[in-house]
Amino acid sequence: MGGEQPALKLITDAINSGKHVVTANKEVLAKNGPELFRKAREKEVAIFFEASVAGGATDFDDSKRTGSQVNLFGLRHSQWNNQFILSKMEKEALPFAQVLKEAQDLGFAEADPTSDVEGFDVAYKLSILTALAFGKFVKPDDIYREGITKIAAEDLEHAAEFGYRIKLLGMAARLKKDAISARVQPVLVPLSHSIASLSGASNGIVVRGDAVGELMMIGPGAGQLPTASAVVGDVVNLATALRLQDFASYFHTKVGGDWQTVQDPDEWQSAYYLRLAVDDHPGVIGRIGTIFGEHEISISSIIQRGVTAEAANVIIVTHPVKTGNLNRALATLSKENFLSSIASRLAIFEDSPEQ
């Protein structure tokens, strides 16, 4: 059963009646997790939810205990439509709107595809995974979120040229302070990384721990059979756990009852890909470099593409930079007369725990 209601009421009624719960509803858990688990502990019942996010998600508990630092820095969206849209845009150089319409005609995308293409679905899953990895849920509204609607075919082409593929990912990392970074956004993933090759209804979850290094779990995450298998698996696990003498401690230690504090997005550090539409005048690239330098942004690569008599696309790849610095640089750049638009801005996925 999808959607927040009536699922939330049914789950709450079951818990209040002393019933154990097995659910695949990610939206209910992401929006109401702390309260539901608090009620479950009071009633001494358990909530099993493997099917809500990915079949291997429960492995986070073991990963979390192996070291003091755990970072979840990649989550591949499990629905067909985003993969279909991005792949077709990349292969056939078609605009987003045209491919979305085809996905809808083929039944891969809903008539209202907002939940998927704007990243809401991934945000719900990321909230649950942060609870497993770090012990507390993140409010979906506190997760920074971007969808794929602004990606153009030329961005996919440029990404491939630089050795990347664009994927919609959810990323979370534990920080030194009592907070985590949590975001859902399309990012440039190196073609050399396994997550770049995922397709169809596959899930890919990457975990980095200070003691275990990098762990990657890949498997089907969408469709009737994978979901049903996970639900039945939870029922079997619950039946097995009920026979344990220490069952109370088993379900009491799963996740915490408070919301997780998240870091200000301006403090994130990442490399970025930018596509700027500019007037093709002398000194434009020099002025861009000056503005970036004033905001402590180091440029890794800069090229011009699509040059006409008066206009051009400037493609920039930066070294890792604080997002706040980039925001301020782009705000300054927007005041320049030569800038037509900041056509695209995408973070670059790096294989590092800082992200």
Buried (B, 14 or more C-beta within 10 A) or exposed (E): EEEEEEBBEBBBEBBEEEEBBBBBBBBBBBBBBBEBBBBBBEBEBBBBBBBBBBBBBBBBBEBBEBEEEBBBBBBBBBBBBBBBBBBBBBEEEBEBEBBBEBBBEEEBBBEEBEBBBBBBBBBBBBBBBBBBBBBBBBBBEBBBBBBBBEBBBBBBEBBBEBEBBBBBBBBBBBBEEEBBBBBBBBBBBBEEBBBBEBEBBBBBBBBBBEEEEBBBBBBBBBBEEBBEBBBEBBEEBBEEBEEEEEBEEEBEEBBBBEBBEBBEEEEBBBBBBBBBBBEBEEEBBEBBBEBBEEBEBEBBEBEBEEEEEEBBBBBBBBEBBBBBBBBBBBEBBEEEEBBEEBBBBBBBBBBEBEB
